[in-house]
Amino acid sequence: MKIRKSVKRRFKITKTGKVLRRGSHIRHLRRKKKKSQIRAQKLPKEVKGAWKRKVKKLLGK
């Protein structure tokens, strides 16, 4: 089964099976955001629940 390239670029699966994604709201209008908020958005977030199963299926895992 082919994998979805768009999903491959946006998500990463760790060795233990977690699905990680990037934070949102970081690209523009950064001047009025708190520095702590900007730092928090740079950290990878874990995808949970039904979305995790969907992403793994699209990646052929």
mmCIF file as Biopython writes it, N, C-alpha, C and O atoms, coordinates in Angstrom:
data_model
#
loop_
_atom_site.group_PDB
_atom_site.id
_atom_site.type_symbol
_atom_site.label_atom_id
_atom_site.label_alt_id
_atom_site.label_comp_id
_atom_site.label_asym_id
_atom_site.label_entity_id
_atom_site.label_seq_id
_atom_site.pdbx_PDB_ins_code
_atom_site.Cartn_x
_atom_site.Cartn_y
_atom_site.Cartn_z
_atom_site.occupancy
_atom_site.B_iso_or_equiv
_atom_site.auth_seq_id
_atom_site.auth_asym_id
_atom_site.pdbx_PDB_model_num
ATOM 1   N N  . MET A ? 1  ? 0.833  -1.177 0.000  1.0 0.0 1  A 1 
ATOM 2   C CA . MET A ? 1  ? 0.000  0.000  0.000  1.0 0.0 1  A 1 
ATOM 3   C C  . MET A ? 1  ? 0.881  1.245  0.000  1.0 0.0 1  A 1 
ATOM 4   O O  . MET A ? 1  ? 1.862  1.311  0.741  1.0 0.0 1  A 1 
ATOM 5   N N  . LYS A ? 2  ? 0.539  2.225  -0.820 1.0 0.0 2  A 1 
ATOM 6   C CA . LYS A ? 2  ? 1.320  3.460  -0.865 1.0 0.0 2  A 1 
ATOM 7   C C  . LYS A ? 2  ? 1.056  4.296  0.382  1.0 0.0 2  A 1 
ATOM 8   O O  . LYS A ? 2  ? -0.050 4.296  0.924  1.0 0.0 2  A 1 
ATOM 9   N N  . ILE A ? 3  ? 2.086  5.004  0.825  1.0 0.0 3  A 1 
ATOM 10  C CA . ILE A ? 3  ? 1.910  5.906  1.958  1.0 0.0 3  A 1 
ATOM 11  C C  . ILE A ? 3  ? 1.570  7.296  1.438  1.0 0.0 3  A 1 
ATOM 12  O O  . ILE A ? 3  ? 1.856  7.627  0.287  1.0 0.0 3  A 1 
ATOM 13  N N  . ARG A ? 4  ? 0.959  8.102  2.293  1.0 0.0 4  A 1 
ATOM 14  C CA . ARG A ? 4  ? 0.597  9.469  1.920  1.0 0.0 4  A 1 
ATOM 15  C C  . ARG A ? 4  ? 1.781  10.383 2.203  1.0 0.0 4  A 1 
ATOM 16  O O  . ARG A ? 4  ? 2.190  10.551 3.352  1.0 0.0 4  A 1 
ATOM 17  N N  . LYS A ? 5  ? 2.328  10.972 1.143  1.0 0.0 5  A 1 
ATOM 18  C CA . LYS A ? 5  ? 3.524  11.810 1.282  1.0 0.0 5  A 1 
ATOM 19  C C  . LYS A ? 5  ? 3.250  13.054 2.122  1.0 0.0 5  A 1 
ATOM 20  O O  . LYS A ? 5  ? 4.121  13.505 2.867  1.0 0.0 5  A 1 
ATOM 21  N N  . SER A ? 6  ? 2.039  13.613 2.005  1.0 0.0 6  A 1 
ATOM 22  C CA . SER A ? 6  ? 1.721  14.809 2.790  1.0 0.0 6  A 1 
ATOM 23  C C  . SER A ? 6  ? 1.716  14.488 4.279  1.0 0.0 6  A 1 
ATOM 24  O O  . SER A ? 6  ? 2.136  15.310 5.093  1.0 0.0 6  A 1 
ATOM 25  N N  . VAL A ? 7  ? 1.246  13.306 4.639  1.0 0.0 7  A 1 
ATOM 26  C CA . VAL A ? 7  ? 1.225  12.891 6.042  1.0 0.0 7  A 1 
ATOM 27  C C  . VAL A ? 7  ? 2.647  12.595 6.513  1.0 0.0 7  A 1 
ATOM 28  O O  . VAL A ? 7  ? 3.002  12.887 7.655  1.0 0.0 7  A 1 
ATOM 29  N N  . LYS A ? 8  ? 3.452  12.016 5.632  1.0 0.0 8  A 1 
ATOM 30  C CA . LYS A ? 8  ? 4.837  11.695 5.985  1.0 0.0 8  A 1 
ATOM 31  C C  . LYS A ? 8  ? 5.620  12.951 6.350  1.0 0.0 8  A 1 
ATOM 32  O O  . LYS A ? 8  ? 6.462  12.920 7.248  1.0 0.0 8  A 1 
ATOM 33  N N  . ARG A ? 9  ? 5.345  14.066 5.653  1.0 0.0 9  A 1 
ATOM 34  C CA . ARG A ? 9  ? 6.056  15.315 5.925  1.0 0.0 9  A 1 
ATOM 35  C C  . ARG A ? 9  ? 5.612  15.955 7.240  1.0 0.0 9  A 1 
ATOM 36  O O  . ARG A ? 9  ? 6.394  16.665 7.872  1.0 0.0 9  A 1 
ATOM 37  N N  . ARG A ? 10 ? 4.388  15.720 7.654  1.0 0.0 10 A 1 
ATOM 38  C CA . ARG A ? 10 ? 3.833  16.410 8.816  1.0 0.0 10 A 1 
ATOM 39  C C  . ARG A ? 10 ? 3.967  15.660 10.135 1.0 0.0 10 A 1 
ATOM 40  O O  . ARG A ? 10 ? 3.928  16.275 11.201 1.0 0.0 10 A 1 
ATOM 41  N N  . PHE A ? 11 ? 4.122  14.353 10.080 1.0 0.0 11 A 1 
ATOM 42  C CA . PHE A ? 11 ? 4.147  13.543 11.294 1.0 0.0 11 A 1 
ATOM 43  C C  . PHE A ? 11 ? 5.390  12.676 11.335 1.0 0.0 11 A 1 
ATOM 44  O O  . PHE A ? 11 ? 5.987  12.362 10.305 1.0 0.0 11 A 1 
ATOM 45  N N  . LYS A ? 12 ? 5.774  12.288 12.568 1.0 0.0 12 A 1 
ATOM 46  C CA . LYS A ? 12 ? 6.899  11.393 12.767 1.0 0.0 12 A 1 
ATOM 47  C C  . LYS A ? 12 ? 6.470  10.333 13.772 1.0 0.0 12 A 1 
ATOM 48  O O  . LYS A ? 12 ? 5.827  10.646 14.774 1.0 0.0 12 A 1 
ATOM 49  N N  . ILE A ? 13 ? 6.827  9.075  13.506 1.0 0.0 13 A 1 
ATOM 50  C CA . ILE A ? 13 ? 6.530  8.000  14.445 1.0 0.0 13 A 1 
ATOM 51  C C  . ILE A ? 13 ? 7.829  7.618  15.139 1.0 0.0 13 A 1 
ATOM 52  O O  . ILE A ? 13 ? 8.835  7.328  14.491 1.0 0.0 13 A 1 
ATOM 53  N N  . THR A ? 14 ? 7.791  7.624  16.468 1.0 0.0 14 A 1 
ATOM 54  C CA . THR A ? 14 ? 8.986  7.298  17.242 1.0 0.0 14 A 1 
ATOM 55  C C  . THR A ? 14 ? 9.165  5.791  17.313 1.0 0.0 14 A 1 
ATOM 56  O O  . THR A ? 14 ? 8.309  5.029  16.863 1.0 0.0 14 A 1 
ATOM 57  N N  . LYS A ? 15 ? 10.273 5.375  17.877 1.0 0.0 15 A 1 
ATOM 58  C CA . LYS A ? 15 ? 10.580 3.953  17.994 1.0 0.0 15 A 1 
ATOM 59  C C  . LYS A ? 15 ? 9.576  3.237  18.899 1.0 0.0 15 A 1 
ATOM 60  O O  . LYS A ? 15 ? 9.288  2.057  18.702 1.0 0.0 15 A 1 
ATOM 61  N N  . THR A ? 16 ? 9.049  3.952  19.884 1.0 0.0 16 A 1 
ATOM 62  C CA . THR A ? 16 ? 8.082  3.349  20.804 1.0 0.0 16 A 1 
ATOM 63  C C  . THR A ? 16 ? 6.652  3.397  20.271 1.0 0.0 16 A 1 
ATOM 64  O O  . THR A ? 16 ? 5.746  2.847  20.897 1.0 0.0 16 A 1 
ATOM 65  N N  . GLY A ? 17 ? 6.433  4.048  19.119 1.0 0.0 17 A 1 
ATOM 66  C CA . GLY A ? 17 ? 5.109  4.055  18.511 1.0 0.0 17 A 1 
ATOM 67  C C  . GLY A ? 17 ? 4.318  5.337  18.701 1.0 0.0 17 A 1 
ATOM 68  O O  . GLY A ? 17 ? 3.168  5.420  18.271 1.0 0.0 17 A 1 
ATOM 69  N N  . LYS A ? 18 ? 4.916  6.341  19.341 1.0 0.0 18 A 1 
ATOM 70  C CA . LYS A ? 18 ? 4.216  7.611  19.493 1.0 0.0 18 A 1 
ATOM 71  C C  . LYS A ? 18 ? 4.191  8.352  18.160 1.0 0.0 18 A 1 
ATOM 72  O O  . LYS A ? 18 ? 5.105  8.216  17.346 1.0 0.0 18 A 1 
ATOM 73  N N  . VAL A ? 19 ? 3.139  9.136  17.947 1.0 0.0 19 A 1 
ATOM 74  C CA . VAL A ? 19 ? 3.030  9.953  16.742 1.0 0.0 19 A 1 
ATOM 75  C C  . VAL A ? 19 ? 3.224  11.407 17.157 1.0 0.0 19 A 1 
ATOM 76  O O  . VAL A ? 19 ? 2.491  11.910 18.008 1.0 0.0 19 A 1 
ATOM 77  N N  . LEU A ? 20 ? 4.208  12.088 16.564 1.0 0.0 20 A 1 
ATOM 78  C CA . LEU A ? 20 ? 4.520  13.471 16.919 1.0 0.0 20 A 1 
ATOM 79  C C  . LEU A ? 20 ? 4.161  14.402 15.772 1.0 0.0 20 A 1 
ATOM 80  O O  . LEU A ? 20 ? 4.249  14.031 14.602 1.0 0.0 20 A 1 
ATOM 81  N N  . ARG A ? 21 ? 3.755  15.616 16.125 1.0 0.0 21 A 1 
ATOM 82  C CA . ARG A ? 21 ? 3.428  16.645 15.150 1.0 0.0 21 A 1 
ATOM 83  C C  . ARG A ? 21 ? 4.035  17.963 15.595 1.0 0.0 21 A 1 
ATOM 84  O O  . ARG A ? 21 ? 4.453  18.101 16.745 1.0 0.0 21 A 1 
ATOM 85  N N  . ARG A ? 22 ? 4.087  18.945 14.675 1.0 0.0 22 A 1 
ATOM 86  C CA . ARG A ? 22 ? 4.577  20.288 15.016 1.0 0.0 22 A 1 
ATOM 87  C C  . ARG A ? 22 ? 3.455  21.100 15.633 1.0 0.0 22 A 1 
ATOM 88  O O  . ARG A ? 22 ? 2.275  20.808 15.441 1.0 0.0 22 A 1 
ATOM 89  N N  . GLY A ? 23 ? 3.843  22.125 16.379 1.0 0.0 23 A 1 
ATOM 90  C CA . GLY A ? 23 ? 2.859  23.038 16.929 1.0 0.0 23 A 1 
ATOM 91  C C  . GLY A ? 23 ? 2.359  24.006 15.876 1.0 0.0 23 A 1 
ATOM 92  O O  . GLY A ? 23 ? 3.037  24.256 14.880 1.0 0.0 23 A 1 
ATOM 93  N N  . SER A ? 24 ? 1.185  24.546 16.092 1.0 0.0 24 A 1 
ATOM 94  C CA . SER A ? 24 ? 0.599  25.480 15.141 1.0 0.0 24 A 1 
ATOM 95  C C  . SER A ? 24 ? 0.778  26.923 15.632 1.0 0.0 24 A 1 
ATOM 96  O O  . SER A ? 24 ? 1.262  27.148 16.741 1.0 0.0 24 A 1 
ATOM 97  N N  . HIS A ? 25 ? 0.392  27.881 14.814 1.0 0.0 25 A 1 
ATOM 98  C CA . HIS A ? 25 ? 0.413  29.325 15.148 1.0 0.0 25 A 1 
ATOM 99  C C  . HIS A ? 25 ? 1.827  29.839 15.394 1.0 0.0 25 A 1 
ATOM 100 O O  . HIS A ? 25 ? 2.031  30.637 16.309 1.0 0.0 25 A 1 
ATOM 101 N N  . ILE A ? 26 ? 2.805  29.410 14.610 1.0 0.0 26 A 1 
ATOM 102 C CA . ILE A ? 26 ? 4.189  29.822 14.829 1.0 0.0 26 A 1 
ATOM 103 C C  . ILE A ? 26 ? 4.755  30.573 13.632 1.0 0.0 26 A 1 
ATOM 104 O O  . ILE A ? 26 ? 5.815  31.187 13.750 1.0 0.0 26 A 1 
ATOM 105 N N  . ARG A ? 27 ? 4.085  30.545 12.486 1.0 0.0 27 A 1 
ATOM 106 C CA . ARG A ? 27 ? 4.652  31.054 11.246 1.0 0.0 27 A 1 
ATOM 107 C C  . ARG A ? 27 ? 4.704  32.578 11.153 1.0 0.0 27 A 1 
ATOM 108 O O  . ARG A ? 27 ? 5.702  33.133 10.694 1.0 0.0 27 A 1 
ATOM 109 N N  . HIS A ? 28 ? 3.651  33.252 11.580 1.0 0.0 28 A 1 
ATOM 110 C CA . HIS A ? 28 ? 3.645  34.716 11.416 1.0 0.0 28 A 1 
ATOM 111 C C  . HIS A ? 28 ? 2.931  35.347 12.601 1.0 0.0 28 A 1 
ATOM 112 O O  . HIS A ? 28 ? 2.363  34.650 13.442 1.0 0.0 28 A 1 
ATOM 113 N N  . LEU A ? 29 ? 2.966  36.671 12.658 1.0 0.0 29 A 1 
ATOM 114 C CA . LEU A ? 29 ? 2.406  37.451 13.774 1.0 0.0 29 A 1 
ATOM 115 C C  . LEU A ? 29 ? 3.035  37.053 15.106 1.0 0.0 29 A 1 
ATOM 116 O O  . LEU A ? 29 ? 2.354  36.924 16.124 1.0 0.0 29 A 1 
ATOM 117 N N  . ARG A ? 30 ? 4.355  36.860 15.071 1.0 0.0 30 A 1 
ATOM 118 C CA . ARG A ? 30 ? 5.042  36.407 16.282 1.0 0.0 30 A 1 
ATOM 119 C C  . ARG A ? 30 ? 5.319  37.536 17.262 1.0 0.0 30 A 1 
ATOM 120 O O  . ARG A ? 30 ? 5.538  37.289 18.448 1.0 0.0 30 A 1 
ATOM 121 N N  . ARG A ? 31 ? 5.310  38.764 16.782 1.0 0.0 31 A 1 
ATOM 122 C CA . ARG A ? 31 ? 5.709  39.880 17.629 1.0 0.0 31 A 1 
ATOM 123 C C  . ARG A ? 31 ? 4.772  40.063 18.822 1.0 0.0 31 A 1 
ATOM 124 O O  . ARG A ? 31 ? 5.211  40.434 19.910 1.0 0.0 31 A 1 
ATOM 125 N N  . LYS A ? 32 ? 3.485  39.804 18.615 1.0 0.0 32 A 1 
ATOM 126 C CA . LYS A ? 32 ? 2.539  40.027 19.699 1.0 0.0 32 A 1 
ATOM 127 C C  . LYS A ? 32 ? 2.301  38.794 20.567 1.0 0.0 32 A 1 
ATOM 128 O O  . LYS A ? 32 ? 1.475  38.828 21.480 1.0 0.0 32 A 1 
ATOM 129 N N  . LYS A ? 33 ? 3.014  37.712 20.291 1.0 0.0 33 A 1 
ATOM 130 C CA . LYS A ? 33 ? 2.875  36.508 21.100 1.0 0.0 33 A 1 
ATOM 131 C C  . LYS A ? 33 ? 3.920  36.505 22.210 1.0 0.0 33 A 1 
ATOM 132 O O  . LYS A ? 33 ? 5.000  37.075 22.057 1.0 0.0 33 A 1 
ATOM 133 N N  . LYS A ? 34 ? 3.594  35.866 23.315 1.0 0.0 34 A 1 
ATOM 134 C CA . LYS A ? 34 ? 4.531  35.750 24.422 1.0 0.0 34 A 1 
ATOM 135 C C  . LYS A ? 34 ? 5.687  34.845 24.009 1.0 0.0 34 A 1 
ATOM 136 O O  . LYS A ? 34 ? 5.508  33.904 23.236 1.0 0.0 34 A 1 
ATOM 137 N N  . LYS A ? 35 ? 6.870  35.142 24.531 1.0 0.0 35 A 1 
ATOM 138 C CA . LYS A ? 35 ? 8.044  34.342 24.195 1.0 0.0 35 A 1 
ATOM 139 C C  . LYS A ? 35 ? 7.880  32.904 24.685 1.0 0.0 35 A 1 
ATOM 140 O O  . LYS A ? 35 ? 8.333  31.964 24.031 1.0 0.0 35 A 1 
ATOM 141 N N  . SER A ? 36 ? 7.236  32.739 25.825 1.0 0.0 36 A 1 
ATOM 142 C CA . SER A ? 36 ? 7.016  31.390 26.340 1.0 0.0 36 A 1 
ATOM 143 C C  . SER A ? 36 ? 6.072  30.612 25.423 1.0 0.0 36 A 1 
ATOM 144 O O  . SER A ? 36 ? 6.230  29.404 25.246 1.0 0.0 36 A 1 
ATOM 145 N N  . GLN A ? 37 ? 5.099  31.300 24.847 1.0 0.0 37 A 1 
ATOM 146 C CA . GLN A ? 37 ? 4.178  30.648 23.919 1.0 0.0 37 A 1 
ATOM 147 C C  . GLN A ? 37 ? 4.910  30.205 22.655 1.0 0.0 37 A 1 
ATOM 148 O O  . GLN A ? 37 ? 4.667  29.111 22.144 1.0 0.0 37 A 1 
ATOM 149 N N  . ILE A ? 38 ? 5.804  31.053 22.153 1.0 0.0 38 A 1 
ATOM 150 C CA . ILE A ? 38 ? 6.571  30.713 20.952 1.0 0.0 38 A 1 
ATOM 151 C C  . ILE A ? 38 ? 7.471  29.501 21.226 1.0 0.0 38 A 1 
ATOM 152 O O  . ILE A ? 38 ? 7.566  28.599 20.393 1.0 0.0 38 A 1 
ATOM 153 N N  . ARG A ? 39 ? 8.128  29.478 22.388 1.0 0.0 39 A 1 
ATOM 154 C CA . ARG A ? 39 ? 8.980  28.341 22.734 1.0 0.0 39 A 1 
ATOM 155 C C  . ARG A ? 39 ? 8.171  27.059 22.867 1.0 0.0 39 A 1 
ATOM 156 O O  . ARG A ? 39 ? 8.615  25.992 22.441 1.0 0.0 39 A 1 
ATOM 157 N N  . ALA A ? 40 ? 6.987  27.161 23.457 1.0 0.0 40 A 1 
ATOM 158 C CA . ALA A ? 40 ? 6.144  25.981 23.638 1.0 0.0 40 A 1 
ATOM 159 C C  . ALA A ? 40 ? 5.663  25.425 22.303 1.0 0.0 40 A 1 
ATOM 160 O O  . ALA A ? 40 ? 5.519  24.212 22.154 1.0 0.0 40 A 1 
ATOM 161 N N  . GLN A ? 41 ? 5.415  26.301 21.332 1.0 0.0 41 A 1 
ATOM 162 C CA . GLN A ? 41 ? 4.923  25.850 20.028 1.0 0.0 41 A 1 
ATOM 163 C C  . GLN A ? 41 ? 6.015  25.172 19.214 1.0 0.0 41 A 1 
ATOM 164 O O  . GLN A ? 41 ? 5.710  24.410 18.297 1.0 0.0 41 A 1 
ATOM 165 N N  . LYS A ? 42 ? 7.282  25.433 19.530 1.0 0.0 42 A 1 
ATOM 166 C CA . LYS A ? 42 ? 8.377  24.799 18.797 1.0 0.0 42 A 1 
ATOM 167 C C  . LYS A ? 42 ? 8.541  23.332 19.174 1.0 0.0 42 A 1 
ATOM 168 O O  . LYS A ? 42 ? 9.062  22.550 18.378 1.0 0.0 42 A 1 
ATOM 169 N N  . LEU A ? 43 ? 8.107  22.940 20.371 1.0 0.0 43 A 1 
ATOM 170 C CA . LEU A ? 43 ? 8.266  21.570 20.834 1.0 0.0 43 A 1 
ATOM 171 C C  . LEU A ? 43 ? 7.272  20.653 20.121 1.0 0.0 43 A 1 
ATOM 172 O O  . LEU A ? 43 ? 6.144  21.061 19.842 1.0 0.0 43 A 1 
ATOM 173 N N  . PRO A ? 44 ? 7.682  19.420 19.825 1.0 0.0 44 A 1 
ATOM 174 C CA . PRO A ? 44 ? 6.746  18.497 19.180 1.0 0.0 44 A 1 
ATOM 175 C C  . PRO A ? 44 ? 5.632  18.087 20.132 1.0 0.0 44 A 1 
ATOM 176 O O  . PRO A ? 44 ? 5.852  17.928 21.333 1.0 0.0 44 A 1 
ATOM 177 N N  . LYS A ? 45 ? 4.439  17.919 19.583 1.0 0.0 45 A 1 
ATOM 178 C CA . LYS A ? 45 ? 3.271  17.515 20.358 1.0 0.0 45 A 1 
ATOM 179 C C  . LYS A ? 45 ? 2.918  16.077 19.982 1.0 0.0 45 A 1 
ATOM 180 O O  . LYS A ? 45 ? 3.167  15.640 18.859 1.0 0.0 45 A 1 
ATOM 181 N N  . GLU A ? 46 ? 2.341  15.355 20.928 1.0 0.0 46 A 1 
ATOM 182 C CA . GLU A ? 46 ? 1.948  13.972 20.668 1.0 0.0 46 A 1 
ATOM 183 C C  . GLU A ? 46 ? 0.500  13.927 20.189 1.0 0.0 46 A 1 
ATOM 184 O O  . GLU A ? 46 ? -0.366 14.619 20.724 1.0 0.0 46 A 1 
ATOM 185 N N  . VAL A ? 47 ? 0.254  13.107 19.181 1.0 0.0 47 A 1 
ATOM 186 C CA . VAL A ? 47 ? -1.094 12.892 18.666 1.0 0.0 47 A 1 
ATOM 187 C C  . VAL A ? 47 ? -1.663 11.687 19.398 1.0 0.0 47 A 1 
ATOM 188 O O  . VAL A ? 47 ? -0.983 10.671 19.543 1.0 0.0 47 A 1 
ATOM 189 N N  . LYS A ? 48 ? -2.923 11.793 19.865 1.0 0.0 48 A 1 
ATOM 190 C CA . LYS A ? 48 ? -3.518 10.716 20.643 1.0 0.0 48 A 1 
ATOM 191 C C  . LYS A ? 48 ? -4.878 10.329 20.077 1.0 0.0 48 A 1 
ATOM 192 O O  . LYS A ? 48 ? -5.461 11.042 19.260 1.0 0.0 48 A 1 
ATOM 193 N N  . GLY A ? 49 ? -5.359 9.192  20.530 1.0 0.0 49 A 1 
ATOM 194 C CA . GLY A ? 49 ? -6.710 8.761  20.215 1.0 0.0 49 A 1 
ATOM 195 C C  . GLY A ? 49 ? -6.887 8.289  18.784 1.0 0.0 49 A 1 
ATOM 196 O O  . GLY A ? 49 ? -6.007 7.652  18.205 1.0 0.0 49 A 1 
ATOM 197 N N  . ALA A ? 50 ? -8.064 8.620  18.217 1.0 0.0 50 A 1 
ATOM 198 C CA . ALA A ? 50 ? -8.421 8.154  16.888 1.0 0.0 50 A 1 
ATOM 199 C C  . ALA A ? 50 ? -7.502 8.740  15.825 1.0 0.0 50 A 1 
ATOM 200 O O  . ALA A ? 50 ? -7.207 8.076  14.831 1.0 0.0 50 A 1 
ATOM 201 N N  . TRP A ? 51 ? -7.042 9.987  16.023 1.0 0.0 51 A 1 
ATOM 202 C CA . TRP A ? 51 ? -6.137 10.600 15.034 1.0 0.0 51 A 1 
ATOM 203 C C  . TRP A ? 51 ? -4.832 9.836  14.933 1.0 0.0 51 A 1 
ATOM 204 O O  . TRP A ? 51 ? -4.263 9.711  13.848 1.0 0.0 51 A 1 
ATOM 205 N N  . LYS A ? 52 ? -4.352 9.321  16.067 1.0 0.0 52 A 1 
ATOM 206 C CA . LYS A ? 52 ? -3.112 8.548  16.063 1.0 0.0 52 A 1 
ATOM 207 C C  . LYS A ? 52 ? -3.276 7.307  15.186 1.0 0.0 52 A 1 
ATOM 208 O O  . LYS A ? 52 ? -2.395 6.990  14.386 1.0 0.0 52 A 1 
ATOM 209 N N  . ARG A ? 53 ? -4.388 6.612  15.331 1.0 0.0 53 A 1 
ATOM 210 C CA . ARG A ? 53 ? -4.644 5.420  14.522 1.0 0.0 53 A 1 
ATOM 211 C C  . ARG A ? 53 ? -4.757 5.770  13.045 1.0 0.0 53 A 1 
ATOM 212 O O  . ARG A ? 53 ? -4.260 5.035  12.192 1.0 0.0 53 A 1 
ATOM 213 N N  . LYS A ? 54 ? -5.415 6.897  12.737 1.0 0.0 54 A 1 
ATOM 214 C CA . LYS A ? 54 ? -5.571 7.310  11.339 1.0 0.0 54 A 1 
ATOM 215 C C  . LYS A ? 54 ? -4.233 7.634  10.698 1.0 0.0 54 A 1 
ATOM 216 O O  . LYS A ? 54 ? -3.968 7.231  9.565  1.0 0.0 54 A 1 
ATOM 217 N N  . VAL A ? 55 ? -3.384 8.367  11.426 1.0 0.0 55 A 1 
ATOM 218 C CA . VAL A ? 55 ? -2.078 8.765  10.891 1.0 0.0 55 A 1 
ATOM 219 C C  . VAL A ? 55 ? -1.212 7.532  10.660 1.0 0.0 55 A 1 
ATOM 220 O O  . VAL A ? 55 ? -0.541 7.430  9.633  1.0 0.0 55 A 1 
ATOM 221 N N  . LYS A ? 56 ? -1.221 6.604  11.598 1.0 0.0 56 A 1 
ATOM 222 C CA . LYS A ? 56 ? -0.430 5.383  11.435 1.0 0.0 56 A 1 
ATOM 223 C C  . LYS A ? 56 ? -0.910 4.587  10.231 1.0 0.0 56 A 1 
ATOM 224 O O  . LYS A ? 56 ? -0.098 4.011  9.507  1.0 0.0 56 A 1 
ATOM 225 N N  . LYS A ? 57 ? -2.205 4.550  10.013 1.0 0.0 57 A 1 
ATOM 226 C CA . LYS A ? 57 ? -2.752 3.830  8.870  1.0 0.0 57 A 1 
ATOM 227 C C  . LYS A ? 57 ? -2.324 4.484  7.558  1.0 0.0 57 A 1 
ATOM 228 O O  . LYS A ? 57 ? -1.987 3.788  6.599  1.0 0.0 57 A 1 
ATOM 229 N N  . LEU A ? 58 ? -2.336 5.825  7.510  1.0 0.0 58 A 1 
ATOM 230 C CA . LEU A ? 58 ? -1.926 6.536  6.303  1.0 0.0 58 A 1 
ATOM 231 C C  . LEU A ? 58 ? -0.434 6.370  6.025  1.0 0.0 58 A 1 
ATOM 232 O O  . LEU A ? 58 ? 0.006  6.468  4.880  1.0 0.0 58 A 1 
ATOM 233 N N  . LEU A ? 59 ? 0.334  6.120  7.071  1.0 0.0 59 A 1 
ATOM 234 C CA . LEU A ? 59 ? 1.771  5.911  6.907  1.0 0.0 59 A 1 
ATOM 235 C C  . LEU A ? 59 ? 2.134  4.443  6.695  1.0 0.0 59 A 1 
ATOM 236 O O  . LEU A ? 59 ? 3.310  4.104  6.560  1.0 0.0 59 A 1 
ATOM 237 N N  . GLY A ? 60 ? 1.137  3.586  6.667  1.0 0.0 60 A 1 
ATOM 238 C CA . GLY A ? 60 ? 1.377  2.163  6.411  1.0 0.0 60 A 1 
ATOM 239 C C  . GLY A ? 60 ? 1.963  1.439  7.587  1.0 0.0 60 A 1 
ATOM 240 O O  . GLY A ? 60 ? 2.670  0.449  7.396  1.0 0.0 60 A 1 
ATOM 241 N N  . LYS A ? 61 ? 1.703  1.885  8.802  1.0 0.0 61 A 1 
ATOM 242 C CA . LYS A ? 61 ? 2.241  1.228  10.008 1.0 0.0 61 A 1 
ATOM 243 C C  . LYS A ? 61 ? 1.158  0.458  10.708 1.0 0.0 61 A 1 
ATOM 244 O O  . LYS A ? 61 ? 1.411  -0.162 11.741 1.0 0.0 61 A 1 
#
